[in-house]
Amino acid sequence: MSGPHEHGHVPPDVLAAIALDGFRLTRSREIVAAEEHMVVCVQCSTALADLLRAVAAGRGTRPDDAVTGPPARVWTAVAERMREQAALAPHSSAAQRPAVPFALRLLAGVACVVVLARLWRRFVCGPASAATSVPEEGVRRTVD
């Protein structure tokens, strides 16, 4: 792997900075090395693509967007999974079972990501960013 990065990959904070600030970043040696590395490293370029999708989704929200709960089928699936886990779990000791089932933890994690993206948008990006949006594919933004 190329680049002066520890373990041969671009650090997560650099990937996040590129995803969040992209073309506005100062072209430091670290950023240039990261970009060169991502040309040859599938793992790092995939990680950046994932972050870019998350940033686009976060920037696509508006402060007045309603946060909706998941569809009823999600709750049904969670309840079914909890019943399955309860049936399969050994009843000898409650200490062996996780306090919160995986499906519920996953659902809580997704909810946290949505809330954090909205808070980031509202308080860090500020009201001026509400007027900007992610351009559609094929549309190029130019700076005059």
C-alpha positions, 0 to 999 in steps of 0.5 A: 500500500502506498502512503505514509499512513500507519498500517498502510491506510488513510486514517479515519479522521482524514477520510472524514475530513475529505468527505465533509470538506472535499474541495475546500480542504487545504492541499496539505501533504497528508491530503495529497498522500491520502488521495494518491493512496485511495487510487490504489486502495480499494478498502480506503476508497470504499470507506470514503464512498460510504462516508460521502453517501452518509454526508450526502444523506445528512446534508439532504435533510432539512431542520423541519424534516419530520423524523418518522418511526420505522414501518410496522414490519420492522417492529414485527421483525424485532419482536419476532427476533426477540421471541426467537432469542428468548426461545433459544437462550438457555434459561439457567442464567439471565446473566448470560443473555445480553441486557438488550437484544442485538436487533434493538441495539441496532435500531437504537444505533440507526436512530442515533445516527439520524438524530446526530446527522440532524443536529450536525446539520442544524448546529454545526452547518448553520442555517446558511447550509440549509440553502445548499444541497447536494447536486444531482449526479451529472450536474457540476458545480462551478465556483465563479 
